[in-house]
Amino acid sequence: MPHALKSAVQHAPLIIDTATGSLSKADQARLAHPLVGGVILFARHWQGRAQLIEQCAAIKAVRPDLLITVDHEGGRVQRFKTDGFTHLPPMAALGRHWLKPEKRPGQRALEAMNIANAAGLVLGSELRACGVDFSFTPVLDLDWGESGVIGDRAFAQDPRIVTALAQALMAGLRQAGVRNCGKHFPGHGFVKADSHTEIPVDKRSRKAIELDDA
């Protein structure tokens, strides 16, 4: 790799995956490439806690600087749910707690943020104990009730609630020593299509979009 390019890339840009829960020689060769910065794990890599710890150790043995990442949000997007992992609730449950009518608003907000912080700490601690460095969470999309792809993965529709709960969750992740990345940009909140399979289009007028998002 040319020195100028190596200097320009603070952390290698590619996050790749592997076919199975163990590393083949081909996987090891790909992970050793200087443009590869990390690995993303999926449910197909999960065979149990011991196997996950072994896989993470094998990845770090190829290159200690490789980031081991996962989409681990809680709810329906949580890759590891058994063998010592807590199956966390969807983030919409935290938003609903904030909005419960039977308690004072300030009390509801504080309780919801405390729960979010605890969820981040549990999520991060359990990942870190197995050697995972980084989670692609939380979902920052606004829940407009339109997107089945997002749905209960979002905290709420109100951006102020989303911001407060996301900050609390991320503080818990930091306490556990796990880094993270919020998603998605642009948000999926008002579109129905799944961007894994087609190009989603927000069919509202530009004026309507700007009223909500600008």
N, C-alpha and C positions, 0 to 999 in steps of 0.2 A: 504494500500500500504506500503510495507516495507520501513523503513526510508532510507536505502542505495539506493534503487531504486528511491525514491522520490528526494533524493539529486542529483542523477546522471542526472535526467531529468530536465533541466533548464526550459523548457516549454513543457508541455504535448504534445506528438507527433502527436496525431490523429486529423485530420480535417474531420468532418463528415457533413452530410446534414440532412435535415428534409423533410418529405413528402410533406408538404404544407406550406403556408405562415403564419400559426399559430402553436403554440407549443402544442402538446398533452402531456398528463402525461408521456407517454413513451419517448417522445422527451426530456422532462425535466429530466427524470431519466438518460438517456444516456448522456446528457450534464453535469450532475453533476459528472460523473465518472472521477476520477483523471487522467486517461490517455487521456482524451479528452482535446485538447488545443484550439479548435475553431470550427466554423461552416462555410461552404461555401454555398453561396446563388446562385440560378440559376433563369432563367427567369420564371420558374413555381412558384417561390415564390412571384413574383411581381404582386401586385394588385393595386398599386398606392403609391404615396409618403407617405401618412398618414399611410397606412398599413405597409410599410417598416420601418418607424420610430417606430411604435408600436412593430413590430417583433424584431427589434434590441434591444429595451428596455427590451422586455421579455427575450431575450437571456442573456443580462447583469444582469437581476434580478436573474437568476439561478446562475451565477458566473460572477462577474465583470471582471475577468481576461481572459475570453474567447475571442479569436480573432474572429471578424466577417469579413469574407473574400468573395471575388467575383472575377470572371474572367471578368474584365471590361477594355477592351483595346481601344475601339473605333472601328468604322467600323462594320463588321458583328459579332464581338464578343464583344457585349456590352449588358449586361443583362437588364439595365434600360434605356429607350430611350424617355419616355414621362413624363408628369406631372412634368415639371420643370427640367428634365435632358436634357442636350445638347447632341444631337446625333453627336458625334465626327467623323471626317473622318478616314478612314483606315490609318495606319502608312505609307503605301507605298506612300501616297500623299505627305508626308513630304520629303521622299527620292526623289520623282520626282521634288519637288520644288528645292531641293539642286542641281539637275542635269539640271535644265532649261538652255538652251543654250544662251538665249538672255541677260543674265546679267553676270557681272563679277563673277568669281568663289567664291571669298571671300565674296561678297555681298550675293550671293545665300546661301552659307553655314550659314552665320550669320542670315539671315532671317529664314531659315529652323530651326535652333536651337532655335530662339525666338518663333517660332510657336510651336515647341515641348515643350518648357518650359510652354507656355500658355496652351497647351492641358493638360499637367500634372497638372497644377494648377486648371484648370476647373474640370477635372476628379476627382481629389482628393477632392476639396472643395465640390462638389456636393455629393460625397459619404459620406464625413465626416459629412455633415449637417444632414444626415439621420442616423448616428450612425455606419457606416461601417468603419472598422479600416484598411483594408489591401486589395490591389488588386494584382492579379497575372498578372502583366504587367511590362515592355513591352516584346514583342516577340523579341528575339535576333537572331533568325535563319537568315541565309543569303538566300536571294531570288534568287535561281538559275533558276527560271521559270519552275521547275519540279513538285513542290508540290502544289496540289490544296488545301490541308489542310492548308498550310501556305499562299501561294499566297500574296495577298495585306495586310496581317497582318504584314509582314516583312517590315522594313524600306527600305532596299536596298540589293544589292549583295556585295557591297564593305564594308568590316568589319570596315574600318575607319569611314565611314558615319554612319553605324549602331551604333558604339560606341559613337560617338559624339551626335547623336540624342537621344539615350537612356539615356545618362547622363543628357542631357537637360530636357528630360521628367521627369526623376526621381527627379531632383532638384525641378521641379514644384510640384510633389507629396509631397516631404518633406516640401515645403512651406505651403502646405495645411494640413499637419499633418497626412498624410496617408502613411503607410509603403507599401512595395511592394516586389515582387520577379520576377526577369527576368526569361525567359524561351525560349527555351526548351534545356535540356541537356540529351542525345546528341541531336543535332539539327535535325529537319525534312527536312532541306532545299533541299536536293538532293534526297529524297525518295518520292514515290507517295502514298504509302499505308497510311491509317488512323490508327494511333496507338490505337484509341479507339476500333477498330474492328479487327485488325490483327497486326502481328509483321512486322514492316517496315524494309526493308533491303536495304542498300546502295550497289548497284551492281557495283560500280566503283572498279577499282583495288586499292589495298592498296597504291600503289605508287601515284595514282591520288588523293586519299583522303589526303595523307600526304602533297602533294604539295599545296593543298588548305587549309588544316586545322591544320597542325602541326605548 
